[in-house]
Structure formats: C-alpha cells, structure tokens
C-alpha cells in the first residue's frame, strides 16, 4: 500500500502577510507545495490530503484543484475551531485553530494507510521524502513511527523567531524526548528561546529538531483523539493554547506506547516563515533547478 501525504495548509499567513501556500517561488511559478508533492510522488507516495481552512477553500482549490490530480490521488479536509471531540465546546473568543495535532485529528476520516505529515510552507528536500517513503513502505509495526531530523542552526530565520520541536535521541537514533520550543532565534552569540521565567534557554547549534516531517501508522488515531480530549479538558479555556504533534508523540514515547526513529537525510531544509525569507527560498530553488535536481517546469 502506498503511503499518504498529509499537508498542513490551514494557516492564514499572519506573519507572512498573505497566503504563502499559494506564493510562487519556483522557476515556472511553482509553490513550495508543488515541490513537496512532486518529491512525494517520485518517492512512492500514492495520495495527498490537504488540511485547509474554509475561508481559503475557493482560492486554494482554484489554484491546486487540477494541478496534479491526474498524477496522484488528491483530497482535502477543513480545520475549523469547532471540530473537536464530543463533549467540548470552543470558547467564543478563540480565533485560531488548536494546533498541528488538531490538524491531524480533522483528517482522521481520510487516512487509512501509513502516512506522513508535513507543513505547507517548508521545503524539505527530495532525499527527505525518499527516506520517509522507504520507512513507511517497509515498516510493519503499528506503533513504530519516524521523523526526519534537521540541524537547529540550519533551520532558523534571520528575520524573526521560529518554533521548532527540540529533540533528544538515544545511541540508536530513537527519539527519547521532543518538546516544542517557541520563539527560537539567535541570541547573545548563540541560539535559544525565552523560558517560562523569562530567562533564555540556550541550545547547541547541532541540536536535532523536528520540522514537522513525521511518519505515522494509521493506528496513531487510536491515541490522538483521547490525547486531544485530555488536552481540551486542561487547556480549553486558554484561547492561545495549541495541541502540537510533538506533545502527542512525547506522551506516547514516555508511556512506552510508541517508538520514533529519527531518520537521517542529506536534504537541506528551507522555508518561508516571514516574507523576508522568500528571496532566499527563490534563490535556493533556482540553484536546485540549475543543478538538475528539478526541471524548470514541474507539471
């Protein structure tokens, strides 16, 4: 069974100043999503599912609706505030979705096969999709998952703070801990983020981080719904709280219910968190086209 690719594309681009999911960065007007789908298709993925917001449906589907649907099965779901487990209600003052694990949750009816999760605005690289596809196709353990790891120093932005999953691994490259680092940036000659007490938590530049490129078996949904319900029980009144994939994964690792292999890849990450990141992304893609990694026109 070919794996599926779940693309989290529900963001409204508040920091970017527009829908970066649709922003052309390739040599023939391609978006980052185009390159992700192209790499996934060539790596052996058989389906792509987009998680979007209702408010961008017309624009998003008008852009991507028939772009590659003749080459790979395509579907989409909405991520809306009220799409939460029974027994809970969304606070009226909340304006943003409940986080990346919530985005996974709303796609639960669309996923029946091994699948990978990625962000719409991150360029992960061809080899990253290859190693992930190889894992998903060959893995037979329903509680064995994976993640493509990247080096922290190569994933920060010159133009502002970013969020990253900060990882610890054992000697066999299995994940032992992953926590969401919020506000990571260069600070005082190093890289760190502000801790709960306001002091800076500094990190080695070589720290492995998650860029939200996860590989799961469909059975993870047996854990996701109760995990999300528990999160809502404790955090639903906090209108800024979010349920992150690293939170779900960390709980499963700590409880011994799952293992996560950190996959090594030669791919180089880059992305567009801020509008100012776009020029470097355009330049990096142009270099890859010139090297022959990608054709000048993907589709």
Backbone as a ProteinNet text record, in pm:
[ID]
protein_1_A
[PRIMARY]
XXXXXXXXXXXXXXXXXXXXXXXXXXXXXXXXXXXXXXXXXXXXXXXXXXXXXXXXXXXXXXXXXXXXXXXXXXXXXXXXXXXXXXXXXXXXXXXXXXXXXXXXXXXXXXXXXXXXXXXXXXXXXXXXXXXXXXXXXXXXXXXXXXXXXXXXXXXXXXXXXXXXXXXXXXXXXXXXXXXXXXXXXXXXXXXXXXXXXXXXXXXXXXXXXXXXXXXXXXXXXXXXXXXXXXXXXXXXXXXXXXXXXXXXXXXXXXXXXXXXXXXXXXXXXXXXXXXXXXXXXXXXXXXXXXXXXXXXXXX
[TERTIARY]
83.1	0	87.1	61.1	138.7	99.7	198.2	166.2	98.1	33.6	-32.6	50.3	30.4	98.4	-7.6	-0.5	-92.7	-21.6	-72.4	-8.8	-90.5	-28.3	-95.5	-88.3	-200.5	-203.1	-315	-349.9	-462.8	-423.1	-294.2	-251.2	-299.7	-321.4	-368.4	-256.5	-133.6	-18.1	-12.1	-43	-42.9	96.4	199.8	336.4	390.2	341.8	392.4	325.8	203	132.8	56.1	4.3	-70.7	-64.7	-129.9	-133.8	-4.1	90.3	219.3	206	95	72.2	62	19.9	-2.2	104.2	203.1	304.7	403.3	416.8	510.2	655.4	733.7	875.8	963.6	901.7	976.9	1003.7	1080.5	1122	1008.4	900.6	783.8	657.2	673.8	559.9	514.4	595.7	557.7	563.8	480.4	483.4	567.6	592.7	662.2	580.4	448.4	362.7	385.6	400.1	425.5	548.8	656.2	779.5	763.1	685.9	662.1	584.8	480	400.1	483	561.8	648.5	745.9	809.7	905.1	834.9	716.1	640.5	598.6	551.6	509.7	624	740.9	856.5	916.4	885.1	936.1	847.7	724.2	637.3	509.3	478.5	351.2	238.3	119.9	8.7	-109.3	-107.6	-220.3	-172.8	-236.4	-207.9	-339.3	-340.2	-457.2	-416.9	-490.8	-463	-555	-499	-578.7	-580.8	-700.5	-713	-823.2	-835.7	-945.7	-1055.9	-1179.3	-1293.1	-1279.5	-1223.4	-1215.3	-1120	-1030.3	-940.3	-973.3	-1085.5	-1120.7	-1124.2	-1197.5	-1215.6	-1082.7	-1003.9	-875.1	-777.1	-774	-680.7	-713.3	-838	-876.7	-876.6	-901.1	-889.9	-747.2	-652.9	-510.7	-458.9	-492	-435.9	-532.3	-659.2	-761.5	-726.9	-673.2	-641.6	-493.3	-414.7	-272.3	-198.6	-222.9	-155.5	-250	-381.1	-478.3	-481	-425.7	-417.9	-298.4	-212.6	-91.5	-95.4	-170.7	-175.6	-313.6	-365.8	-496	-489.8	-594.3	-593.7	-724.6	-715.4	-834	-802.4	-905	-882	-985.8	-950.5	-1040.6	-1024.3	-1123.4	-1116.8	-1067.8	-994.3	-956.8	-1027.3	-1134.2	-1211.6	-1216.3	-1242.9	-1233.7	-1327	-1444	-1542.4	-1530.4	-1428.3	-1408.2	-1323.6	-1389.2	-1322.8	-1405.5	-1347.5	-1421	-1552.1	-1647.3	-1777.5	-1761.3	-1846.8	-1842.4	-1766.8	-1703.6	-1628	-1683.8	-1670.2	-1711.4	-1595.8	-1592.3	-1485.2	-1520.3	-1429.4	-1455.9	-1487.4	-1585	-1628	-1518.4	-1425.5	-1320.6	-1198.6	-1198.2	-1084.4	-1093	-978.1	-976.4	-886.5	-799	-705.6	-728.4	-691	-706.5	-627.8	-647.6	-594.1	-454.4	-387.2	-250.6	-235.6	-110.1	-78.2	-140.5	-151	-215.8	-365.6	-424.6	-564.6	-580.5	-483.3	-488.1	-485.4	-405.4	-405.4	-541.1	-598.6	-725.6	-837.7	-847.2	-958	-946.3	-828.1	-808.1	-827.6	-876.1	-880.6	-966.9	-1069.5	-1156.5	-1095.9	-990.9	-929.2	-807.9	-757.9	-632.6	-659.7	-622.8	-637	-506.9	-403.4	-276.3	-164	-42.6	70.9	79.4	116	113.7	221.9	251.4	346.5	276.3	323	269.3	378.8	345.4	440.2	368.1	445.8	393.4	390.1	295.9	283.9	394.4	452.4	546.6	692.2	720.2	858	903.2	1022.9	1084.5	1177.4	1139.5	1210.7	1321.8	1313.9	1417.3	1385.1	1429.4	1394.8	1435.1	1555.8	1602.5	1520.2	1467.7	1384.9	1258.6	1198.2	1079.2	1114.1	1232	1273.6	1292.2	1365.2	1389.3	1259.3	1169.4	1041.2	954.9	948.8	869.5	923.1	1054.6	1114.7	1074.3	1074.4	1034.3	888.2	799.3	656.6	618.7	683.9	653.1	700.7	812.8	873.1	841.1	782.1	751.7	624.2	629	511.6	464.9	534.1	498.8	401.7	277.9	179.2	210.5	307.8	342.8	484.1	539.6	673.4	659.1	701.9	686.2	824.5	824.8	952.2	941.9	1057.1	1067.4	1196.5	1192.2	1314.4	1371.9	1496.1	1559.8	1646.2	1651.8	1734.6	1817.7	1930.2	2017.9	1964.4	1952.5	1892.5	1949	2080.2	2142.8	2103.3	2056.3	2018.7	1868.6	1798.1	1652.5	1598.4	1685.3	1636.8	1627.3	1550.9	1531.9	1610.1	1664	1732.9	1634.2	1505.8	1407.3	1308.6	1331.2	1241.6	1244.4	1168.3	1164.5	1084.7	1118.5	1051	1020.4	933.6	904.6	963.9	1026.2	1087.3	1064.6	1054.5	1048.5	1190.4	1227.6	1364.3	1374.2	1468.1	1472.7	1594.5	1572.9	1681.2	1668.9	1782	1780.5	1876.5	1854.2	1946.4	2053.7	2139.2	2251.1	2208.8	2084.6	2033.1	1943.2	1948.8	1871.5	1721	1681.5	1540	1512.5	1401.1	1362.8	1332.3	1392.2	1363.3	1282.9	1285.3	1210.3	1199.9	1084.3	1067	973.5	1019.2	939.6	934.1	822.6	804.8	876.9	974.7	1046.2	984.8	931.1	862.5	952.4	964.5	1042.7	1191.4	1230.7	1373.7	1435	1550.9	1620.4	1764.1	1841.8	1978.5	1975.4	2061	2060.2	2197.1	2254.7	2379.8	2488.9	2501.8	2605.7	2572.1	2453.2	2411.9	2268.5	2205.3	2066.8	1989.3	1873.7	1795.1	1652.3	1578.8	1440.6	1407.6	1312.7	1279.3	1203.8	1251.1	1185.7	1066.8	992.9	874.7	902.4	1024	1056	1118.5	1126.7	1181.6	1329.5	1400.5	1542.1	1557.8	1672.4	1692.4	1745	1685	1731.1	1816.5	1946.2	2036.1	2053.3	2069.3	2076.4	2201.1	2264.9	2376.1	2326.3	2408.2	2366.7	2339.7	2398.9	2381.7	2260.8	2184.1	2067.3	1974.5	1935.5	1839.5	1701.1	1633.1	1499.3	1401.2	1275.9	1167.6	1116.9	1102.5	1041.2	902.5	842.4	707.4	702.9	806.5	805.6	801.7	678.6	656.1	605.4	635.9	582.9	504.9	377.2	290.9	222.1	181.5	90.9	-50.7	-150.8	-287.1	-339.5	-282.2	-325.5	-300.2	-221.6	-195.8	-323.9	-426.2	-551.6	-622.5	-586.1	-641.8	-593.2	-475.3	-419.2	-450.6	-467.1	-481.6	-610.4	-724	-849.5	-853	-818.1	-816.7	-711.2	-598.7	-496.1	-545.4	-616.9	-671.8	-780.2	-862.2	-967	-906.6	-798.2	-731.4	-672.8	-617.1	-565	-676.5	-791.2	-902.8	-954.8	-954.6	-1000.4	-918.8	-788.7	-699	-671	-690.8	-645.6	-751.8	-872.9	-971.6	-1002.4	-986.2	-1014.2	-901.3	-785.8	-672.4	-685.2	-726.1	-758.5	-636.1	-516.4	-394.7	-327.4	-381.6	-319.4	-332.2	-232	-232.6	-184.3	-245.1	-206.5	-114.9	13.7	115.4	141.4	182.7	223.3	335.6	438.2	541.3	485.6	380.8	320.2	260.4	186.3	128.6	237.7	339.4	447.7	522.6	550.9	625.2	547.8	417.1	335.3	340.6	337.3	340.4	476.6	583.3	717.4	734	694.9	713.4	631.6	514.6	428.6	464.3	560.7	602	505.6	414.8	315.1	362.4	474.3	525.3	674.2	739.3	879.9	890.5	989.1	1005.1	1150.4	1174.2	1308.4	1336	1448.5	1488.2	1567.7	1512.9	1572.2	1676.6	1789.1	1893.2	1868.3	1892	1872.5	1978.1	2016	2111.4	2041.8	1908.5	1831.9	1857.9	1850	1865	1728.7	1690.8	1561.8	1571.6	1465.8	1447.3	1298.3	1259.3	1116.9	1088.3	960	916.8	826.1	884	806.8	768.7	864.6	844.4	856.8	794.2	801.2	945.1	1030.8	1171.4	1247.5	1192.1	1256.4	1238.4	1145.4	1106.2	1221.3	1297.4	1403.4	1506.2	1542.7	1639.9	1580.8	1452	1385.9	1385.3	1353.5	1354.4	1494.5	1595.6	1733.8	1774.5	1737.6	1773.9	1708.9	1583.5	1514.9	1577.2	1609.9	1674.5	1806.5	1880	2005.3	1980.1	1876	1842.9	1799.6	1728.8	1689.5	1813.2	1902.4	2025.8	2111	2109	2185.8	2120.6	1997.6	1926.8	1843.9	1832.7	1752.1	1605.2	1561.6	1423.8	1422.1	1317.4	1302.6	1259.6	1276	1233.8	1083.5	1008.2	863.2	821.8	762.8	731.5	618	510	389.5	364.2
-119.7	0	125.5	214.8	337.8	430.5	498.4	590	717	785.4	912.1	1026.8	1144.4	1264.7	1362.7	1398.6	1494.6	1629.4	1727.7	1859.8	1959.3	2017.3	2113.4	2251.1	2294.5	2418.1	2511.4	2506	2585.8	2724.8	2755.1	2885	3000.1	3113.4	3232	3333.2	3297.4	3380	3513.9	3517.7	3645.7	3708.8	3627	3680.8	3705.7	3629.3	3637.6	3752	3785.2	3891.8	3843.8	3721.4	3666.6	3515.5	3454.7	3308.5	3257.4	3222.1	3174.4	3038.1	2965.1	2837.5	2855	2973.9	2999.6	3091	3126.7	3220.4	3149.6	3194.6	3129.3	3156.6	3049.2	3061.9	2984.8	2905.4	2824.1	2896.5	2834.5	2898.1	2912.9	2836.4	2849.9	2876.2	2946.8	2984.4	2880.2	2778.2	2674	2726.3	2668.1	2695	2588.8	2609.8	2506.9	2378.2	2390.1	2271.7	2190.5	2256.9	2185.8	2097.8	2151.8	2074.5	1958	1979.2	1870.8	1757.4	1791.5	1688.7	1618.8	1693.4	1635.8	1535.6	1575.4	1485.6	1363.1	1383.9	1272.4	1173.5	1224.1	1139.9	1052.6	1111.8	1037.7	945.9	970.2	883.7	761.4	765.7	649.7	672.3	797.5	826.5	814.6	771.7	749.5	841.3	925	1013.2	1135.7	1250.5	1371.3	1425.2	1458.1	1515.4	1650.8	1753.9	1888	1920.8	1982.5	2038.4	2189.4	2244.4	2387.5	2447.9	2579.2	2648.8	2675	2676.4	2701.4	2835.1	2933.7	3067.6	3076.9	2978.5	2983.5	2874.6	2806.2	2693.4	2732.2	2836	2873.1	2907.6	2987.8	3030.3	2913.6	2830.9	2719.1	2614.9	2573.5	2471.1	2524	2652.1	2711.1	2706.8	2711.9	2710.4	2568.3	2478.8	2343.8	2236.1	2271.6	2171.5	2069.1	2113.9	2021.5	2024.5	2075.4	2095.4	1962.7	1868.3	1738.7	1624.2	1649.9	1546.2	1432	1454.8	1348	1256.1	1294.9	1217.5	1146.1	1200.7	1144.7	1172	1077.2	1096.7	1217.3	1300.1	1424.6	1441.3	1486.7	1510.8	1626	1675.2	1782.9	1778.1	1837.9	1849.5	1989.4	2031.1	2161.2	2147.8	2247.2	2259.6	2382.9	2359.9	2469.3	2457.4	2567.6	2574.7	2478	2454.9	2372	2223.2	2184.4	2043.3	1977.3	1949.1	1893.6	1777.4	1693.1	1577.3	1614.6	1522.2	1543	1572.2	1660.3	1695.4	1823	1880.4	2003.5	2112.4	2236	2349.7	2446.9	2516.9	2613.3	2747.5	2807.1	2939.5	3040.9	3123.3	3218.2	3317.1	3342.6	3440.5	3380.4	3249.4	3187.3	3215.7	3249.4	3285.8	3197.2	3117.4	3035.5	2887.9	2800	2655.1	2606.3	2479.4	2423.4	2362.9	2383.5	2334.7	2220.8	2174.7	2075	1938.9	1899.4	1771.5	1780.1	1897	1918.8	1903.9	1953.4	1939.1	1792	1712.1	1566.9	1506.7	1553.6	1499.5	1517.9	1634.2	1660	1575.8	1518.4	1435.7	1287.6	1252.9	1112.1	1024.9	1080.8	1001.2	979.2	1051.4	1043.2	951.9	910.9	835.8	691.3	597.3	454.8	378.6	446.7	386.5	453.8	397	469.6	608.3	708.6	844	931.5	1036.3	1135.8	1268.9	1349.9	1483.8	1585.8	1690.5	1798.9	1932.9	2039.6	2175.1	2219.1	2305.1	2354.6	2453	2518.9	2627.6	2589.3	2459.9	2413.4	2332.4	2362.2	2287.8	2184.2	2057.7	1952.5	1885.5	1886.8	1826.6	1686	1652	1524.8	1404	1404.8	1286.9	1263.5	1370.1	1354.2	1274.3	1300.3	1225.3	1080.2	1058.1	923.3	838.3	890.9	811	789.6	889.3	872.7	768.1	773.1	674.4	533.6	517.6	386.3	333.1	419.9	377.6	333.3	415.9	387.6	262.7	241.8	126.7	-3.5	2.6	-119.4	-146.4	-50.6	-68.3	-150.5	-247	-330.6	-321.5	-242.2	-227.3	-110	-133.7	-26.2	81	55.3	155.1	211.2	187.6	237.5	350.6	471.1	589.1	645.4	755.6	813.9	964.9	1026.5	1171	1203	1294.9	1341.6	1453.5	1436.6	1536	1633.2	1756.1	1860.1	1927.5	1985.5	2053.4	2192.8	2225.6	2351.3	2473	2482.4	2602.4	2626.4	2520.7	2533.3	2555.5	2578.8	2592.6	2721.9	2812.5	2937	3043.5	3148.3	3257.1	3379.5	3452	3577.2	3688.4	3662.7	3771.2	3762.6	3670.6	3663.7	3527.7	3514.7	3391.7	3283.3	3156.3	3041.1	2939.4	2843.9	2733	2605	2526.3	2400.9	2294.8	2169.5	2059.2	2020.6	2046.7	2020.7	1874.4	1802	1656.2	1607.1	1499.1	1422.1	1279.5	1216.1	1080.4	990.6	858.1	763.9	724.3	629.4	592.5	523.8	478.1	412.5	503.9	633.4	735.2	722.3	668.9	669.7	792.6	855.1	974.7	940.9	1015	995.9	1111	1225.3	1340.7	1443.8	1504.4	1615.4	1716.2	1839.5	1946.1	2063.8	2132.7	2245.6	2367.6	2416.1	2537.4	2655.6	2751.2	2866	2989.2	3062.8	3186.2	3164.8	3057.5	3028.6	3129.6	3183.4	3280.7	3296.2	3366.5	3395.9	3491.7	3463.3	3545.7	3541.2	3655.9	3668	3575.5	3570.9	3489.9	3343.9	3302.8	3163.4	3153.3	3040.1	3017.6	2973.4	3034.3	2997.7	3044.9	3028.3	3075.2	3114.4	3205.9	3250.3	3143.3	3111.5	3013.6	3072.4	2989.8	3036.2	3151.5	3154.9	3259.8	3382.9	3381.4	3496.9	3486	3393.2	3374.3	3294.1	3307.8	3241.9	3099.9	3008.3	2869.8	2856.2	2838.1	2830.9	2685.6	2667.1	2534.2	2520.2	2402.3	2379	2392	2446.2	2467	2336	2226.4	2095.8	2018.6	2078.6	2011.1	1962.2	1833.9	1787.8	1843.9	1889.7	1946	1884.5	1888.5	1845	1964.4	1944.2	2045.5	1998.9	1915	1861.8	1772.5	1691.6	1589.3	1454.8	1407.4	1287.9	1173.2	1051.6	932.5	849.8	824.5	753.7	635.1	541.6	435.4	480.7	434	485.1	460.4	362.5	334.3	446.5	547.5	658.3	731.9	720.2	788.6	730.2	607.5	549.9	626.7	689.7	767.6	916.3	963.4	1106.9	1163.3	1097.1	1153.6	1163.2	1055.9	1071.8	1170.6	1178.1	1275	1417.5	1440.8	1573.5	1607.9	1508.7	1530.8	1568	1501.8	1532.6	1673.1	1711.2	1846.8	1949.6	1926.3	2019.7	2029.1	1916.4	1914.8	2009.7	2021.1	2102.3	2240.9	2257.5	2380.8	2455.8	2406	2466.3	2612.2	2652	2790.4	2885.6	2830.2	2912.5	2933.9	3051.1	3073.3	3071.5	3070.4	3066	2928.6	2837.6	2706.1	2626.7	2543.7	2460	2319.5	2223.1	2083	2045.4	2028.6	2006.4	1857.9	1823.8	1686.2	1641.2	1724	1681	1647.3	1715.2	1684.4	1544.7	1513.2	1379.4	1273.4	1295.5	1198.9	1178.8	1287.2	1277.4	1196.1	1218.3	1141	991.5	956.8	816.1	752.6	828.9	777.5	753.9	853.3	845.2	731.7	702.9	597	460	454.8	328.5	273.1	356.6	310.8	320.8	388.7	403.7	430.9	404.6	440.9	523.7	611.6	701.8	701.4	660	659.4	794	855.3	979.2	943.7	976.6	939.8	1042.2	992.6	1079.5	1105	1226.5	1263	1363.5	1357.5	1454.5	1582.4	1586.8	1702.3	1824.2	1940.1	2067.8	2135.1	2176	2242.6	2392.3	2450.7	2595.8	2624.5	2741.4	2772	2919.8	2953.7	3092.4	3130.4	3136.8	3180.6	3327.1	3407	3550	3589.1	3700.1	3748.5	3767.3	3808.9	3832.9	3705.3	3588.2	3460.2	3420.6	3484	3440.1	3449.3	3558.7	3577.7	3464.8	3422.7	3314.9	3182.6	3161.6	3040.5	3035.5	3146.7	3154.5	3124.6	3179.8	3158.9	3012.7	2951.2	2811.3	2716.9	2743.5	2658	2674.6	2797.2	2822.3	2745.9	2736.8	2661.8	2513.1	2460.1	2318.8	2288	2380.8	2363.5	2364.9	2457.6	2467.9	2342.3	2280.8	2157.8	2036.1	2050.9	1939.4	1855.7	1900.7	1827.9	1833.3	1946.3	1965	2021.2	1990.2	2052.5	2198.9	2278.5	2418.7	2430.5	2336.5	2334.9	2197.4	2193.3	2065.5	1990.3	2059.7	1991.8	2023.5
0	0	0	-93.1	-99.5	15.3	76.4	186	137	230.5	202.1	258.8	201	247.7	296.8	424	483.5	493.7	420.9	415.7	497.1	599.1	685.7	621.1	563.9	484.9	528.6	657.4	705.4	753.7	754	804.3	718	782.6	709.4	685.4	722.4	688.3	757.7	888.5	960.2	964.7	987.4	991.2	850.5	755.1	617.6	540.6	581.1	512.4	391.4	395.6	282.5	282.3	183	172.8	111.4	196.3	144.9	78.8	108.1	41	-109.8	-154.2	-296.2	-356.6	-279.7	-327.9	-421.4	-545.9	-639.4	-602.1	-591.3	-558.2	-657	-744.8	-839.9	-969.9	-1056.6	-1181.9	-1281.8	-1263.2	-1350.9	-1269	-1159.3	-1078.6	-978.1	-952.1	-856.8	-712.7	-627.8	-484.1	-414.6	-285.4	-208.2	-206.6	-199	-202.2	-328.7	-442.5	-568.2	-557.2	-499.7	-488.3	-389.9	-282.9	-187.4	-252.4	-327	-393.4	-501.1	-574.9	-678.7	-616.7	-506.8	-440.5	-383.3	-325.2	-268.2	-376.5	-487.6	-599.3	-648	-663.2	-713.2	-607.6	-480.5	-373.4	-352.7	-405.2	-391.9	-314.8	-280.1	-214.4	-315.8	-268.2	-359.8	-342.6	-237.7	-210.6	-135.4	-161.5	-86.3	-31	97.4	163.5	221	184.5	235.1	351.8	455.1	564.2	543.4	517.5	489.6	576.5	572.3	637.5	535.6	582.8	495.2	423.3	490.2	434.1	314.9	298	183.3	80.4	99.2	13.2	-134.6	-169.7	-309.7	-375.1	-306.6	-361.9	-370.4	-266.9	-261.9	-368.6	-375.2	-471.6	-614.1	-630.2	-763.1	-814.5	-721.5	-757.9	-777.5	-681.5	-683.2	-733.4	-754.5	-782.9	-888.4	-1002.3	-1111.9	-1149.1	-1059.8	-1089.3	-1106.5	-1015.1	-1021.7	-989.4	-990.6	-955.9	-1057.4	-1177.1	-1277.3	-1252.8	-1157.8	-1130.2	-995	-901	-766.6	-707.6	-630.9	-567.7	-474	-478.8	-402.4	-327.2	-202	-120.8	-25.1	44.4	139.6	250.7	365	478.7	536.9	615.4	680	824.1	868.7	1008.8	1064.5	1138.5	1195.2	1347	1412.3	1557.5	1629.8	1572.6	1641.7	1610.3	1535.4	1501.6	1610.1	1722.9	1839.8	1894	1980.6	2031.5	2100	2097.6	2160	2309	2357.6	2498.7	2527.8	2426.1	2444.2	2351.8	2393.4	2311	2297.3	2186.5	2161	2224.6	2300.6	2357.2	2246.3	2267.5	2164.7	2127.2	2218.6	2190.9	2119.7	2099.8	2031.5	1882	1819.1	1677.2	1591.6	1652.1	1574	1601.8	1507	1527.3	1648.5	1680.6	1804	1788.4	1675.4	1661.3	1562.6	1547.1	1444.6	1472.2	1599.9	1630.5	1601	1618.3	1580.4	1429.8	1352.5	1206.4	1167.3	1236.8	1214.3	1248.4	1357.9	1407.3	1304.8	1241.6	1149	1021.8	996.8	877.1	903.6	1021.5	1062.8	972.4	909.8	822.9	685	652.4	519.7	514.7	631.5	638.2	680.1	594.3	624.7	601.6	561.1	525.9	604.5	602.2	660.1	596.6	676.4	621.2	683.3	611.8	658.9	673.2	766.3	790.1	763.3	687	662.9	669.9	683	673.3	527.5	494.5	357.2	320.4	419.5	391.1	416.1	428.1	447.3	326.6	277.7	168.3	231.9	221.7	295.7	215.5	84	2.5	-43.9	-163.2	-226.8	-144.3	-88.3	-15	111	172.4	291.7	259.8	145.3	105.8	73.1	17.3	-16.3	108.9	208.8	329.5	407.4	402.3	471	401	268.4	194	217.5	217.1	240.9	377.6	477.3	611.7	613.6	559.4	565.9	486.5	373.4	289.2	353	423.7	478	624.6	693.3	835.3	854.3	943.6	970	1114.9	1195.3	1336.4	1352.5	1396.3	1405.4	1508.6	1597.3	1698.2	1676.8	1560.2	1526.7	1426	1465.3	1381.9	1345.9	1274.3	1232.8	1220.9	1209.7	1194.6	1121.2	1026.6	961.6	1047.9	1090.1	1176.5	1097.6	1146.5	1085.8	1194.1	1155.2	1249.9	1280.6	1408.9	1451.7	1379.9	1370.6	1313.2	1168.4	1101.6	960.7	941	1051.9	1041.5	1101.6	1140.9	1198.6	1090.3	1119.1	1024.5	1070.8	974.6	1005.5	1036.4	1013.1	1016	1131.6	1225.3	1339.1	1405.6	1512.7	1591	1519.9	1549.6	1490.2	1599.9	1568	1658.2	1600.9	1687	1644.1	1752.2	1710.1	1804.4	1844.2	1967.4	2014.7	2057.2	1996.7	2011.3	2089	2161.8	2222.4	2170.9	2143	2088.3	2166.8	2153.9	2215.5	2114.6	2152.3	2066.8	1937.4	1931.5	1811.1	1728.3	1757	1685	1704.3	1821.1	1856.3	1942.2	1916.9	1989	2134.4	2227.4	2369.1	2426.6	2359.6	2407.6	2295.4	2283.1	2189.5	2253.9	2261.9	2320.5	2225.2	2224.9	2133.8	2189.1	2113.8	2150.4	2078	2152	2094	2101.7	1992.8	1993	1977.4	1907.3	1888	1791.3	1830.1	1745.9	1792.3	1712.9	1753.3	1871.8	1970.4	2092.2	2158	2178.5	2253.4	2198.9	2066.6	2004.1	1988.9	2029.9	2017.5	1969.1	1998.9	1959.6	2083	2105.2	2222.5	2211.4	2321.3	2325.8	2469.3	2489	2623.9	2701.3	2821.4	2905.7	2978.7	3054.5	3126.6	3222.9	3280.4	3377.8	3313	3177.8	3107.7	3076.1	3142.2	3112.2	2983.7	2917.9	2789	2806.7	2733.4	2728.7	2602.8	2620.1	2506.1	2459.9	2329.2	2270.7	2183.6	2183.5	2090.2	1946.8	1859.8	1720.9	1649	1695.9	1631.7	1684.2	1773.2	1829.6	1718.6	1719.2	1618.7	1648.8	1544.8	1564.2	1465.1	1505.1	1416.7	1338.6	1207.5	1121.4	1078.3	1162.4	1137.5	1014.2	995.4	891	963.3	989.1	1068.5	981.9	1023.8	959.2	1059.8	1031	1125.2	1059.3	1142.2	1101.1	1137.4	1065.5	1089.5	1229.4	1300.1	1435.9	1534.5	1495.7	1587.9	1623.4	1537.7	1566.2	1688.7	1726.2	1848.9	1972.1	1960	2069	2056.3	1933.9	1911.1	1971.9	1948.3	1999	2151	2226	2371.8	2419.9	2348.2	2384.1	2365.6	2255.7	2228.9	2331	2364.9	2464.3	2600.1	2636.6	2763	2760.3	2644.8	2628.8	2647.6	2583.2	2594.2	2737.1	2807.1	2944.9	3030.7	2999.5	3081.4	3024.5	2892.2	2828.6	2748.3	2741.4	2651.3	2684.3	2809.9	2847.3	2810.2	2775.8	2732.9	2582.4	2538.4	2397.3	2306.2	2363.2	2282.6	2287.1	2363.4	2377	2247.3	2218.4	2098.7	2132.9	2067.2	2084.5	1968.9	2000.6	1898.2	1875.3	1755	1726.3	1820.2	1845.2	1940.7	2078.8	2122.1	2251.5	2249.8	2143.6	2127.4	2123.9	2042.2	2027.1	2158	2226.7	2351.8	2455.6	2461.9	2556.2	2524.2	2396.4	2356.9	2385.4	2365	2393.9	2543.9	2623.1	2768	2828.8	2770.6	2822.4	2766.5	2675.2	2616.4	2513.5	2463.7	2367.3	2222.3	2199.8	2063.1	2066.7	1953.8	1935.1	1808.5	1803.9	1689.7	1645.6	1523.8	1465.6	1399.7	1434.4	1369.6	1244.5	1129.7	1001.6	958.5	911.6	858.2	710.5	668.5	529	486.9	360.8	306.4	262.4	272.3	225.9	314	252.5	323.3	330	449.3	469.1	442.8	391.7	397	390.5	436.2	443.2	439.9	452.8	441.1	558.3	676.2	792	777	731.3	715.1	567.8	531.8	393.5	348.9	442.5	408.9	375.6	414.7	384.3	237.6	170	36.3	-64.4	-62.6	-162.4	-157	-36.3	-23.4	-71.3	-47.5	-95	-247.3	-310.4	-457	-510.3	-445.6	-487.8	-471.4	-359	-334	-434.6	-468.1	-566	-703.6	-739.4	-869.1	-879.8	-770.3	-769	-791.8	-727.7	-744.7	-887.4	-948.8	-1090.1	-1179	-1153.5	-1232.8	-1219	-1098.7	-1074.3	-1138.1	-1183.7	-1245.6	-1148.9	-1022.5	-924.5	-962.6	-1015.7	-1059.3	-1200.7	-1277.9	-1408.7	-1392.3	-1494.8	-1485.5	-1465	-1517.9	-1501.4	-1448.9	-1330.7	-1267.5	-1336	-1369.5	-1418.8	-1565.9
[MASK]
+++++++++++++++++++++++++++++++++++++++++++++++++++++++++++++++++++++++++++++++++++++++++++++++++++++++++++++++++++++++++++++++++++++++++++++++++++++++++++++++++++++++++++++++++++++++++++++++++++++++++++++++++++++++++++++++++++++++++++++++++++++++++++++++++++++++++++++++++++++++++++++++++++++++++++

